[in-house]
């Protein structure tokens, strides 16, 4: 099992030091700076650091699209509660959203042990800042860059009937990366419904594949960036989404 261990030491309401390791020999230190002061900076900084390490730095040497086979050993117990939906720290939910989407299924343990961690005296500290990078955005050959919403991911898990994938997020990403996806026309009833919901319909695209029953509803912003808002099987209804 791939294990990332982090221990966060707060510096101020704006920053914290996060010690990390994978195994007993690969380790490092991050200095995390938030965009604005936060009363629970240690919690937020640790969550920012975990995303940076797994999705940007790729400390597991691969792109991770499932928490299965991964374990986080964290210093803040609230992280485990957030993943389980049992925390009252609602202000941290947006920082922890990746735990039940792209990292769904990850095992989380809590420990503050510093064993095998790097020493500040012997290690070059990496400085990172909280950014607006959305790690739920994937690049696909047909659709382009697509942001997967939590709602769309939940709909995928609920509506898929062609199997029961053990890693549903990875399964969805694989489907979206099919190079032969193409746009399917929307009927007038659906266009009218989506116009009522989104205020317009000229930015809505329905993508599918000739051999698949799944459809993917994409909404484009004015810059052309796509957001996957829902998925459904071809014979299903999606007007309620």
PyMOL commands that set and color helices and strands:
alter all, ss='L'
color gray80, all
select helices_A, chain A and resi 41-56+77-84+90-100+150-159+168-176+188-198
alter helices_A, ss='H'
color red, helices_A
select strands_A, chain A and resi 2-10+15-22+26-33+70-74+107-110+126-129+137-140+144-148+182-184+204-208+214-220+226-233
alter strands_A, ss='S'
color yellow, strands_A
deselect
rebuild
show_as cartoon
